[in-house]
C-alpha cells in the first residue's frame, strides 16, 4: 500500500492525481466494550424509569377511582 507519512492513498483521480486521506481511527476493544456497557446501563435505567412511571400511573388511577367512589 502506498503511504505518504500518515496519509493513505485512497483513489486516483481522473486527471492522474492521487487523493490521500487520513486513516480512520479505530477505537480499541476496551473502549468499545465500555461503550457497550454504558449503553446497556442507560437502557436498563430507562426501562426502570418507564416501569416506575407505569406503577405511579396505576396508583394514581386507583386513587382517583377510590376518591370518586367515596363521593
N, C-alpha and C positions, 0 to 999 in steps of 0.2 A: 504494500500500500504506500502510495506516495504521500509524504508528510512534509510540511514546512513549518518547523518549530512545533508548536502545539496545535497548529491548524491541520485539518484533514481535507484531502481533495474530495469534493462531493460530486462535481459534474463538470463536463467540458461544454462550454457554451458554443453556439453556432459559429461565432467568429474565431474559434480556436482558443480563446482564453479559458483558463481553468478557474472554477469557482471554489473557494475554500470556505470551510465552516469550522466552528468550534465543535469539539466532540461533546455529545450530550452527557451531562453529569448523571451518573447512575448512583443513587444512594446505596450505602452498604446494607447488608441484610439486617443488621441490628436496628438501623433506622426504620426500615420497612416494618420490622416486627413491632417496634414501639408504636409506629403509626397505626398498625392494625389493632394493637391493644387499646390505644386511646379511642379509636373509632368504635370498637366493641363496647368500651366503658360508657361512652356517650350514648350509644344506642340503648344500653341497659338502663341508664339513668332516665332517658326519655320514656322508656317503657314503664318504669316505676312511677314517674310523674303522671303518665296517662292513666295508670291503674288507680292512683290516688285521686285524680280528678273524677274518675268514674264513681269511685266509692263515695266521694263527697256529694256528687250529684244524686246518687241513690238515697243517701241520708237526707239531703235537702228535700227531695220529693216525698220521702216518707214523713218527714216533719211537717211538710205543708199539708199532706193528706190527713195527718193526725190533728192538726190545728183546724182544718176545715170540718172534720168530723165532730170536734169538740164544740163548735159554734152552735 
